Amino acid sequence: NCKLDSFNEVSSETVKSYIISLPCNKAITDQLPLKVFKCILPIILPSITYIVNLSLSTGQFPDQCKIAVVSPIFRGGDANDPNDCGPMSVLPIISKCIENSVNQQLTNYFENNGLLSDHQCGFGKDHSATFLALDMFDKIF
């Protein structure tokens, strides 16, 4: 009987920790490089936190955060074959902050309420696809 009615507000410290954790070479669509973004973070952090919390409380995702730059990424094989490429979406930093906040809260909700199967792999903490392969190997042999 567990119910997720809404998302909780996140603190400025949570938003700051997430942004600081991003590598400076991380691709973003913002006009400022991430390194500069981090330098001015103390000034803009209250506004970013406000936007993240507004999105969480209203369920609305800002239109500007929906715009991604999609680039083909070579996955191996024939470099001239488009089928050997996959898409990579580069998003604005605020979009990444909102996504991270939702991901953390949903993951905690699922884990705290026992909603993920022990055999759910690829999304849960410490449950990669490799974990699934090893688990299946143990069951077979």
DSSP file with accessible surface (Angstrom, degrees, kcal/mol):
  #  RESIDUE AA STRUCTURE BP1 BP2  ACC     N-H-->O    O-->H-N    N-H-->O    O-->H-N    TCO  KAPPA ALPHA  PHI   PSI    X-CA   Y-CA   Z-CA
    1    1 A N              0   0  220      0, 0.0     2,-0.4     0, 0.0     0, 0.0   0.000 360.0 360.0 360.0  52.6    0.0    0.0    0.0
    2    2 A C        -     0   0   49    111,-0.1     2,-0.4     2,-0.0   111,-0.0  -0.816 360.0-173.6-103.3 141.3    2.7    2.5   -1.0
    3    3 A K        -     0   0  157     -2,-0.4     2,-0.8     0, 0.0     0, 0.0  -0.997  20.2-151.8-139.5 133.0    1.8    5.6   -2.9
    4    4 A L        +     0   0   68     -2,-0.4     3,-0.1     1,-0.2    -2,-0.0  -0.898  23.6 166.6-103.9 103.1    4.0    8.3   -4.5
    5    5 A D        -     0   0  122     -2,-0.8     2,-0.3     1,-0.3    -1,-0.2   0.802  62.1 -18.3 -84.9 -35.5    1.9   11.4   -4.5
    6    6 A S        -     0   0   78     53,-0.0     2,-0.3     0, 0.0    -1,-0.3  -0.977  68.2 -93.2-161.7 169.5    4.6   13.9   -5.3
    7    7 A F        -     0   0   55     49,-0.6     2,-0.2    -2,-0.3    95,-0.1  -0.673  40.8-118.5 -91.2 150.5    8.3   14.6   -5.4
    8    8 A N        -     0   0  113     -2,-0.3    97,-0.1     1,-0.1    -1,-0.0  -0.589  32.0-101.0 -84.9 150.9   10.1   16.2   -2.5
    9    9 A E        -     0   0  153     -2,-0.2     2,-0.3    47,-0.1    -1,-0.1  -0.349  36.3-136.2 -63.4 150.3   11.9   19.5   -2.8
   10   10 A V        -     0   0   16     39,-0.2     2,-0.1    -3,-0.1    43,-0.1  -0.838  16.1-117.8-108.9 151.7   15.6   19.3   -3.2
   11   11 A S     >  -     0   0   58     -2,-0.3     4,-2.0     1,-0.1     5,-0.2  -0.429  21.2-115.8 -83.4 160.5   18.1   21.4   -1.3
   12   12 A S  H  > S+     0   0   51      1,-0.2     4,-3.0     2,-0.2     5,-0.2   0.870 118.3  58.2 -59.7 -35.7   20.5   23.8   -2.9
   13   13 A E  H  > S+     0   0  113      2,-0.2     4,-2.7     1,-0.2    -1,-0.2   0.890 104.3  50.3 -64.1 -37.9   23.3   21.6   -1.5
   14   14 A T  H  > S+     0   0   50      2,-0.2     4,-2.0     1,-0.2    -1,-0.2   0.929 113.4  45.1 -65.2 -45.6   21.9   18.6   -3.4
   15   15 A V  H  X S+     0   0    4     -4,-2.0     4,-2.5     2,-0.2     5,-0.2   0.937 114.2  49.8 -62.9 -44.8   21.8   20.5   -6.7
   16   16 A K  H  X S+     0   0   85     -4,-3.0     4,-3.0     1,-0.2     5,-0.3   0.929 109.0  51.3 -60.9 -46.5   25.2   21.9   -6.1
   17   17 A S  H  X S+     0   0   64     -4,-2.7     4,-1.7     1,-0.2    -1,-0.2   0.897 110.9  49.1 -59.1 -41.1   26.7   18.5   -5.3
   18   18 A Y  H  X S+     0   0   43     -4,-2.0     4,-0.8     2,-0.2    -1,-0.2   0.951 113.2  45.3 -64.8 -47.2   25.3   17.0   -8.5
   19   19 A I  H >< S+     0   0    0     -4,-2.5     3,-1.1     1,-0.2    -2,-0.2   0.928 112.7  50.8 -64.1 -43.3   26.6   19.9  -10.7
   20   20 A I  H 3< S+     0   0   83     -4,-3.0    -1,-0.2     1,-0.3    -2,-0.2   0.853 104.9  59.0 -62.5 -32.3   30.0   19.8   -9.0
   21   21 A S  H 3< S+     0   0   81     -4,-1.7    -1,-0.3    -5,-0.3    -2,-0.2   0.698  83.3  99.6 -72.4 -17.5   30.1   16.0   -9.6
   22   22 A L  S << S-     0   0   11     -3,-1.1     2,-0.1    -4,-0.8    -3,-0.0  -0.513  83.6-114.2 -70.9 131.7   29.8   16.4  -13.4
   23   23 A P    >   -     0   0   69      0, 0.0     3,-2.3     0, 0.0    11,-0.1  -0.398  21.4-122.5 -64.1 143.5   33.1   16.2  -15.2
   24   24 A C  T 3  S+     0   0   66      1,-0.3    11,-0.4    -4,-0.1    10,-0.3   0.709 112.0  58.0 -62.7 -19.2   34.1   19.5  -16.8
   25   25 A N  T 3  S+     0   0  144      9,-0.1    -1,-0.3     8,-0.1     2,-0.1   0.396  77.3 125.9 -91.6   6.5   34.3   17.8  -20.2
   26   26 A K    <   -     0   0   90     -3,-2.3     8,-0.3     1,-0.1     2,-0.3  -0.417  67.1-117.0 -64.2 131.8   30.6   16.7  -19.9
   27   27 A A        +     0   0   51     -2,-0.1    64,-0.4     6,-0.1     2,-0.3  -0.567  42.1 167.4 -76.3 130.5   28.7   17.8  -23.0
   28   28 A I        -     0   0   27     -2,-0.3     6,-0.1     2,-0.2    62,-0.1  -0.952  38.5-134.4-135.9 158.1   25.9   20.3  -22.3
   29   29 A T        +     0   0   42     62,-0.7    -2,-0.0    -2,-0.3    61,-0.0   0.513  68.3 115.3 -91.5  -4.6   23.9   22.5  -24.7
   30   30 A D  S    S-     0   0   51     61,-0.3    -2,-0.2     2,-0.1     4,-0.1  -0.218  76.9-118.8 -62.9 157.2   24.2   25.6  -22.6
   31   31 A Q  S    S+     0   0  188      2,-0.1    -1,-0.1     0, 0.0    -3,-0.0   0.795  96.6  70.0 -67.8 -27.6   26.1   28.6  -24.0
   32   32 A L  S    S-     0   0   72      1,-0.1    -2,-0.1     2,-0.0    -4,-0.0  -0.734  90.2-115.8 -92.8 138.6   28.6   28.4  -21.1
   33   33 A P     >  -     0   0   79      0, 0.0     4,-2.5     0, 0.0     3,-0.5  -0.353  31.2-112.4 -63.8 152.4   31.1   25.6  -20.8
   34   34 A L  H  > S+     0   0    3    -10,-0.3     4,-2.6    -8,-0.3     5,-0.2   0.857 116.6  59.9 -58.3 -34.1   30.5   23.5  -17.7
   35   35 A K  H  > S+     0   0  145    -11,-0.4     4,-1.3     2,-0.2    -1,-0.2   0.924 109.8  41.5 -61.6 -43.1   33.8   24.8  -16.2
   36   36 A V  H  > S+     0   0   63     -3,-0.5     4,-1.9     2,-0.2    -2,-0.2   0.912 110.9  57.4 -69.5 -41.1   32.5   28.4  -16.3
   37   37 A F  H  < S+     0   0   16     -4,-2.5     4,-0.5     1,-0.2    -2,-0.2   0.910 106.5  49.5 -55.3 -43.4   29.1   27.3  -15.1
   38   38 A K  H >< S+     0   0   40     -4,-2.6     3,-0.6     1,-0.2    -1,-0.2   0.858 106.7  56.1 -66.4 -34.6   30.7   25.8  -12.0
   39   39 A C  H 3< S+     0   0   99     -4,-1.3    -1,-0.2     1,-0.2    -2,-0.2   0.863 114.1  38.2 -66.4 -36.1   32.6   29.0  -11.3
   40   40 A I  T >X S+     0   0   56     -4,-1.9     4,-1.7     1,-0.2     3,-1.3   0.403  85.9 107.7 -95.8   5.7   29.4   31.1  -11.3
   41   41 A L  H <> S+     0   0    4     -3,-0.6     4,-2.6    -4,-0.5    -1,-0.2   0.854  70.3  60.0 -53.5 -43.0   27.4   28.4   -9.5
   42   42 A P  H 34 S+     0   0  103      0, 0.0    -1,-0.3     0, 0.0    -2,-0.1   0.859 110.4  44.0 -56.4 -30.0   27.3   30.3   -6.1
   43   43 A I  H <4 S+     0   0  136     -3,-1.3     4,-0.3     1,-0.1    -2,-0.2   0.889 123.5  32.5 -80.7 -39.8   25.5   33.2   -7.9
   44   44 A I  H  X S+     0   0   43     -4,-1.7     4,-2.3    -7,-0.2     3,-0.4   0.557  91.3  94.3 -98.9  -5.9   23.1   31.1   -9.9
   45   45 A L  H  X S+     0   0   18     -4,-2.6     4,-2.9    -5,-0.3     5,-0.3   0.891  82.4  53.6 -57.4 -43.6   22.5   28.2   -7.6
   46   46 A P  H  > S+     0   0   79      0, 0.0     4,-2.2     0, 0.0    -1,-0.2   0.914 111.6  46.6 -59.0 -38.7   19.3   29.6   -5.9
   47   47 A S  H  > S+     0   0   74     -3,-0.4     4,-2.3    -4,-0.3    -2,-0.2   0.908 113.0  48.1 -68.9 -42.1   17.7   30.1   -9.3
   48   48 A I  H  X S+     0   0    6     -4,-2.3     4,-2.7     2,-0.2     5,-0.2   0.940 112.6  48.9 -63.6 -45.0   18.6   26.7  -10.5
   49   49 A T  H  X S+     0   0    9     -4,-2.9     4,-2.8     1,-0.2     5,-0.2   0.912 110.2  52.2 -61.4 -41.0   17.3   25.1   -7.3
   50   50 A Y  H  X S+     0   0  152     -4,-2.2     4,-2.6    -5,-0.3    -1,-0.2   0.932 110.8  46.9 -60.3 -46.0   14.1   27.1   -7.7
   51   51 A I  H  X S+     0   0   58     -4,-2.3     4,-2.4     2,-0.2    -2,-0.2   0.921 112.6  49.7 -64.3 -42.9   13.6   25.9  -11.2
   52   52 A V  H  X S+     0   0    0     -4,-2.7     4,-2.4     1,-0.2    -2,-0.2   0.956 114.4  44.5 -61.0 -48.5   14.3   22.3  -10.3
   53   53 A N  H  X S+     0   0   16     -4,-2.8     4,-2.6     1,-0.2    -2,-0.2   0.872 110.9  53.7 -66.9 -34.9   11.8   22.4   -7.3
   54   54 A L  H  X S+     0   0   75     -4,-2.6     4,-2.2    -5,-0.2     6,-0.4   0.928 110.2  47.8 -63.8 -42.3    9.2   24.2   -9.4
   55   55 A S  H  X S+     0   0   11     -4,-2.4     4,-2.0     1,-0.2     5,-0.4   0.924 113.4  47.8 -63.7 -43.6    9.4   21.4  -12.0
   56   56 A L  H  < S+     0   0    9     -4,-2.4   -49,-0.6     1,-0.2    -2,-0.2   0.896 115.2  44.7 -65.3 -38.9    9.2   18.7   -9.3
   57   57 A S  H  < S+     0   0   81     -4,-2.6    -1,-0.2     1,-0.2    -2,-0.2   0.815 122.8  34.0 -78.3 -30.4    6.2   20.4   -7.5
   58   58 A T  H  < S-     0   0   73     -4,-2.2    -2,-0.2    -5,-0.2    -1,-0.2   0.640  97.0-128.4 -98.3 -17.8    4.2   21.1  -10.7
   59   59 A G     <  +     0   0   66     -4,-2.0     2,-0.4     1,-0.3    -3,-0.1   0.638  66.4 131.4  77.0  13.0    5.1   18.1  -12.8
   60   60 A Q        -     0   0  134     -5,-0.4    -1,-0.3    -6,-0.4    -2,-0.2  -0.852  48.2-151.4-103.5 134.8    6.0   20.5  -15.6
   61   61 A F        -     0   0   66     -2,-0.4     5,-0.1    -3,-0.1    -9,-0.0  -0.911  31.8-109.1-104.3 122.8    9.3   20.2  -17.5
   62   62 A P    >   -     0   0   45      0, 0.0     3,-1.3     0, 0.0     4,-0.5  -0.221  20.8-129.0 -54.8 137.0   10.6   23.6  -18.9
   63   63 A D  G >  S+     0   0  119      1,-0.3     3,-1.6     2,-0.2     4,-0.3   0.870 107.8  56.9 -54.8 -41.5   10.3   23.8  -22.6
   64   64 A Q  G >  S+     0   0  144      1,-0.3     3,-0.8     2,-0.2    -1,-0.3   0.768 101.4  58.4 -63.6 -24.3   13.9   24.9  -23.0
   65   65 A C  G <  S+     0   0    9     -3,-1.3    -1,-0.3     1,-0.2    -2,-0.2   0.572  94.8  65.6 -80.5  -9.7   15.0   21.7  -21.2
   66   66 A K  G <  S+     0   0  124     -3,-1.6     2,-0.6    -4,-0.5    -1,-0.2   0.498  80.1  96.2 -88.0  -5.6   13.3   19.5  -23.8
   67   67 A I    <   +     0   0  101     -3,-0.8     2,-0.3    -4,-0.3   -38,-0.1  -0.776  52.9 177.1 -93.6 122.5   15.7   20.6  -26.5
   68   68 A A        -     0   0   35     -2,-0.6     2,-0.7    23,-0.1    23,-0.2  -0.906  31.3-131.6-122.1 151.6   18.6   18.3  -27.1
   69   69 A V  E     -A   90   0A  81     21,-2.2    21,-2.5    -2,-0.3     2,-0.5  -0.926  29.3-157.4 -98.1 117.2   21.4   18.3  -29.6
   70   70 A V  E     +A   89   0A  90     -2,-0.7    19,-0.2    19,-0.2    -2,-0.0  -0.875  14.5 177.9-103.6 125.7   21.5   14.7  -31.0
   71   71 A S  E     -A   88   0A  43     17,-2.5    17,-1.9    -2,-0.5     2,-0.3  -0.954  31.5-112.3-125.7 145.6   24.7   13.5  -32.5
   72   72 A P  E     -A   87   0A 103      0, 0.0     2,-0.5     0, 0.0    13,-0.0  -0.567  29.1-159.3 -76.2 138.0   25.7   10.1  -34.0
   73   73 A I  E     -A   86   0A  57     13,-3.0    13,-2.6    -2,-0.3     2,-0.2  -0.984  20.5-120.8-120.1 125.1   28.2    8.2  -32.0
   74   74 A F  E     -A   85   0A 107     -2,-0.5    11,-0.2    11,-0.2     3,-0.1  -0.453  26.7-176.4 -65.9 127.9   30.3    5.5  -33.7
   75   75 A R        -     0   0  160      9,-3.1    10,-0.2     1,-0.4    -1,-0.1   0.464  51.4 -81.9-105.1  -6.4   29.7    2.1  -31.9
   76   76 A G  S    S+     0   0   31      8,-0.6     2,-0.4     2,-0.1    -1,-0.4  -0.375  88.7  68.1 119.8 160.6   32.1   -0.1  -33.8
   77   77 A G  S    S+     0   0   68     -2,-0.1     2,-0.6    -3,-0.1    -1,-0.0  -0.789  99.4   9.0  98.3-139.2   32.0   -1.9  -37.1
   78   78 A D    >   -     0   0   87     -2,-0.4     3,-1.8     1,-0.2     6,-0.3  -0.679  60.2-154.2 -84.2 115.7   32.0   -0.1  -40.4
   79   79 A A  T 3  S+     0   0   69     -2,-0.6    -1,-0.2     1,-0.3    -2,-0.0   0.721  95.7  53.3 -63.0 -20.3   32.6    3.6  -39.8
   80   80 A N  T 3  S+     0   0  149      3,-0.0    -1,-0.3    -3,-0.0     3,-0.1   0.498  89.0  91.5 -92.1  -5.3   30.7    4.4  -43.1
   81   81 A D    X   -     0   0   51     -3,-1.8     3,-2.1     1,-0.1    -3,-0.0  -0.822  64.4-154.7 -95.2 116.1   27.6    2.4  -42.1
   82   82 A P  G >  S+     0   0  104      0, 0.0     3,-1.5     0, 0.0    -1,-0.1   0.779  92.9  67.6 -59.9 -24.4   25.0    4.5  -40.3
   83   83 A N  G 3  S+     0   0  142      1,-0.3    -3,-0.0    -3,-0.1    -2,-0.0   0.669  91.8  61.6 -69.2 -15.9   23.7    1.3  -38.6
   84   84 A D  G <  S+     0   0   44     -3,-2.1    -9,-3.1    -6,-0.3    -8,-0.6   0.205  95.4  78.6 -94.1  14.6   27.0    1.2  -36.6
   85   85 A C  E <   -A   74   0A  45     -3,-1.5   -11,-0.2   -11,-0.2    -6,-0.0  -0.893  61.9-161.9-118.9 152.1   26.2    4.5  -35.0
   86   86 A G  E     -A   73   0A  11    -13,-2.6   -13,-3.0    -2,-0.3     2,-0.2  -0.919  27.2 -99.0-128.2 159.6   23.9    5.3  -32.1
   87   87 A P  E     -A   72   0A  96      0, 0.0     2,-0.4     0, 0.0   -17,-0.1  -0.488  26.7-166.1 -80.9 145.4   22.4    8.6  -31.0
   88   88 A M  E     -A   71   0A  80    -17,-1.9   -17,-2.5    -2,-0.2     2,-0.5  -0.994  10.2-152.1-126.8 123.9   23.8   10.7  -28.1
   89   89 A S  E     -A   70   0A  69     -2,-0.4     2,-0.5   -19,-0.2   -19,-0.2  -0.852   2.8-158.6 -99.3 127.2   21.5   13.4  -26.7
   90   90 A V  E     -A   69   0A  14    -21,-2.5   -21,-2.2    -2,-0.5   -62,-0.2  -0.925  18.7-172.1-105.7 123.5   23.2   16.5  -25.2
   91   91 A L        -     0   0   36     -2,-0.5   -62,-0.7   -64,-0.4   -61,-0.3  -0.743  28.3 -90.7-116.1 162.4   20.9   18.3  -22.8
   92   92 A P     >  -     0   0   13      0, 0.0     4,-1.8     0, 0.0     3,-0.2  -0.310  39.6-113.7 -66.8 156.3   21.0   21.6  -20.9
   93   93 A I  H  > S+     0   0    0      1,-0.2     4,-2.2     2,-0.2     5,-0.2   0.869 116.1  54.5 -61.2 -39.0   22.4   21.5  -17.3
   94   94 A I  H  > S+     0   0   36      1,-0.2     4,-2.5     2,-0.2    -1,-0.2   0.913 105.8  53.6 -64.7 -37.8   19.0   22.3  -15.7
   95   95 A S  H  > S+     0   0    4      1,-0.2     4,-2.6     2,-0.2    -1,-0.2   0.923 108.6  49.2 -59.1 -43.8   17.5   19.4  -17.6
   96   96 A K  H  X S+     0   0   19     -4,-1.8     4,-2.5     1,-0.2    -1,-0.2   0.881 109.8  52.0 -64.3 -37.4   20.2   17.1  -16.1
   97   97 A C  H  X S+     0   0    3     -4,-2.2     4,-2.1     2,-0.2    -2,-0.2   0.919 111.7  45.4 -65.7 -43.9   19.5   18.5  -12.6
   98   98 A I  H  X S+     0   0    4     -4,-2.5     4,-2.6     2,-0.2     5,-0.2   0.943 113.7  50.0 -64.3 -46.9   15.8   17.8  -12.8
   99   99 A E  H  X S+     0   0  114     -4,-2.6     4,-2.8    -5,-0.2    -2,-0.2   0.919 110.6  49.9 -58.1 -44.7   16.4   14.3  -14.3
  100  100 A N  H  X S+     0   0   30     -4,-2.5     4,-2.7     2,-0.2    -1,-0.2   0.917 110.8  49.3 -62.1 -42.0   18.9   13.5  -11.5
  101  101 A S  H  X S+     0   0    3     -4,-2.1     4,-2.2     2,-0.2    -2,-0.2   0.920 113.9  45.0 -64.6 -44.6   16.4   14.6   -8.8
  102  102 A V  H  X S+     0   0   39     -4,-2.6     4,-2.9     2,-0.2     5,-0.3   0.932 113.2  51.4 -64.5 -44.5   13.6   12.6  -10.2
  103  103 A N  H  X S+     0   0   92     -4,-2.8     4,-2.6    -5,-0.2     5,-0.2   0.927 110.7  47.9 -59.2 -47.0   15.9    9.6  -10.7
  104  104 A Q  H  X S+     0   0   87     -4,-2.7     4,-2.4     1,-0.2    -1,-0.2   0.933 115.0  44.7 -60.9 -45.3   17.1    9.7   -7.1
  105  105 A Q  H  X S+     0   0   28     -4,-2.2     4,-2.3    -5,-0.2    -2,-0.2   0.903 115.0  46.8 -70.1 -40.7   13.6   10.0   -5.6
  106  106 A L  H  X S+     0   0   52     -4,-2.9     4,-2.9     2,-0.2     5,-0.2   0.925 112.9  49.9 -65.9 -42.5   12.1    7.3   -7.8
  107  107 A T  H  X S+     0   0   38     -4,-2.6     4,-2.7    -5,-0.3     5,-0.2   0.939 112.4  47.1 -61.1 -46.7   15.0    4.9   -7.1
  108  108 A N  H  X S+     0   0   83     -4,-2.4     4,-3.1    -5,-0.2     5,-0.2   0.913 112.5  50.6 -60.5 -42.2   14.7    5.5   -3.4
  109  109 A Y  H  X S+     0   0   41     -4,-2.3     4,-1.5     2,-0.2     6,-0.2   0.940 112.8  45.0 -61.6 -48.2   10.9    5.0   -3.6
  110  110 A F  H  <>S+     0   0   79     -4,-2.9     5,-2.7     2,-0.2     6,-0.6   0.925 117.8  43.7 -62.9 -44.9   11.2    1.7   -5.5
  111  111 A E  H ><5S+     0   0   80     -4,-2.7     3,-1.2    -5,-0.2    -2,-0.2   0.931 113.5  49.7 -68.5 -43.7   13.9    0.4   -3.2
  112  112 A N  H 3<5S+     0   0  130     -4,-3.1    -1,-0.2     1,-0.3    -2,-0.2   0.749 115.7  43.7 -68.2 -23.9   12.3    1.5    0.0
  113  113 A N  T 3<5S-     0   0   70     -4,-1.5    -1,-0.3    -5,-0.2    -2,-0.2   0.266 110.1-118.1-105.8  10.5    9.0   -0.1   -0.9
  114  114 A G  T < 5 +     0   0   63     -3,-1.2    -3,-0.2    -4,-0.2    -4,-0.1   0.835  68.1 139.2  60.9  36.0   10.4   -3.3   -2.3
  115  115 A L      < +     0   0   85     -5,-2.7     2,-0.5    -6,-0.2    -4,-0.2   0.537  47.2  79.3 -91.2  -7.9    9.0   -2.6   -5.8
  116  116 A L  S    S-     0   0   55     -6,-0.6     2,-0.1    -5,-0.1    -2,-0.0  -0.882  80.4-126.8-102.7 131.6   12.1   -3.9   -7.7
  117  117 A S    >   -     0   0   64     -2,-0.5     3,-1.9     1,-0.1    -2,-0.1  -0.371  20.0-120.1 -67.0 150.5   12.6   -7.6   -8.1
  118  118 A D  T 3  S+     0   0  127      1,-0.3    -1,-0.1    -2,-0.1    -2,-0.0   0.720 118.1  54.7 -61.9 -19.4   15.9   -9.1   -7.1
  119  119 A H  T 3  S+     0   0  107      2,-0.1     2,-0.7    16,-0.0    -1,-0.3   0.347  77.0 115.3 -97.9   4.0   16.2  -10.1  -10.7
  120  120 A Q    <   -     0   0   70     -3,-1.9     2,-0.3     2,-0.0     4,-0.2  -0.664  48.5-179.5 -74.1 114.7   15.7   -6.5  -12.0
  121  121 A C        +     0   0   22     -2,-0.7     7,-0.3     1,-0.1     8,-0.1  -0.872  47.5  34.8-120.9 154.3   19.0   -5.7  -13.7
  122  122 A G  S    S+     0   0   47      5,-5.0     6,-0.2    -2,-0.3     7,-0.1   0.118 117.3  45.9  97.1 -19.5   20.4   -2.8  -15.5
  123  123 A F  S    S+     0   0  171      4,-0.3    -2,-0.1     5,-0.1     5,-0.1   0.687  90.3  81.5-124.1 -35.3   18.6   -0.1  -13.4
  124  124 A G  S >  S-     0   0   12      3,-0.4     3,-1.8    -4,-0.2    -2,-0.3  -0.343  92.3 -85.7 -75.9 158.6   19.0   -0.9   -9.8
  125  125 A K  T 3  S+     0   0  150      1,-0.3    -1,-0.1   -18,-0.1    -2,-0.1  -0.398 114.0   2.7 -62.8 132.8   22.0   -0.2   -7.7
  126  126 A D  T 3  S+     0   0  135     -2,-0.1    -1,-0.3     1,-0.1     2,-0.1   0.745 106.6 107.4  61.3  23.8   24.6   -3.0   -8.0
  127  127 A H    <   +     0   0   49     -3,-1.8    -5,-5.0     4,-0.0    -3,-0.4  -0.500  42.8 158.8-128.8  65.9   22.4   -4.8  -10.5
  128  128 A S     >  -     0   0   59     -7,-0.3     4,-1.6    -6,-0.2     3,-0.1  -0.225  59.6 -99.7 -78.6 173.7   24.1   -4.3  -13.9
  129  129 A A  H  > S+     0   0   70      1,-0.2     4,-2.3     2,-0.2     5,-0.2   0.844 126.3  60.0 -62.9 -29.6   23.5   -6.5  -16.9
  130  130 A T  H  > S+     0   0   92      2,-0.2     4,-2.6     1,-0.2    -1,-0.2   0.913 100.6  54.1 -64.0 -40.1   26.7   -8.2  -16.0
  131  131 A F  H  > S+     0   0   79      1,-0.2     4,-2.6     2,-0.2    -1,-0.2   0.918 108.1  49.9 -58.6 -43.8   25.2   -9.1  -12.6
  132  132 A L  H  X S+     0   0   67     -4,-1.6     4,-2.8     2,-0.2     5,-0.2   0.930 110.2  49.7 -61.7 -45.1   22.3  -10.8  -14.5
  133  133 A A  H  X S+     0   0   62     -4,-2.3     4,-2.5     1,-0.2    -2,-0.2   0.923 112.8  46.7 -61.8 -43.1   24.7  -12.8  -16.7
  134  134 A L  H  X S+     0   0  104     -4,-2.6     4,-2.4     2,-0.2    -1,-0.2   0.905 111.9  51.0 -65.6 -40.6   26.6  -14.0  -13.7
  135  135 A D  H  X S+     0   0   36     -4,-2.6     4,-1.8    -5,-0.2    -2,-0.2   0.928 112.4  46.1 -62.2 -43.8   23.4  -14.9  -11.8
  136  136 A M  H  X S+     0   0  100     -4,-2.8     4,-2.3     1,-0.2     5,-0.2   0.906 110.4  53.8 -66.1 -39.8   22.1  -16.9  -14.8
  137  137 A F  H  X S+     0   0  117     -4,-2.5     4,-2.6    -5,-0.2    -2,-0.2   0.926 108.4  50.1 -60.6 -43.0   25.5  -18.6  -15.2
  138  138 A D  H  < S+     0   0  115     -4,-2.4    -1,-0.2     1,-0.2    -2,-0.2   0.887 111.4  48.4 -62.6 -38.3   25.4  -19.7  -11.6
  139  139 A K  H  < S+     0   0  139     -4,-1.8    -1,-0.2    -5,-0.2    -2,-0.2   0.868 115.1  44.4 -71.5 -35.4   21.9  -21.1  -12.0
  140  140 A I  H  <        0   0  114     -4,-2.3    -2,-0.2     1,-0.2    -1,-0.2   0.899 360.0 360.0 -75.5 -42.1   22.8  -23.0  -15.2
  141  141 A F     <        0   0  171     -4,-2.6    -1,-0.2    -5,-0.2    -2,-0.1   0.150 360.0 360.0-108.4 360.0   26.1  -24.4  -13.9
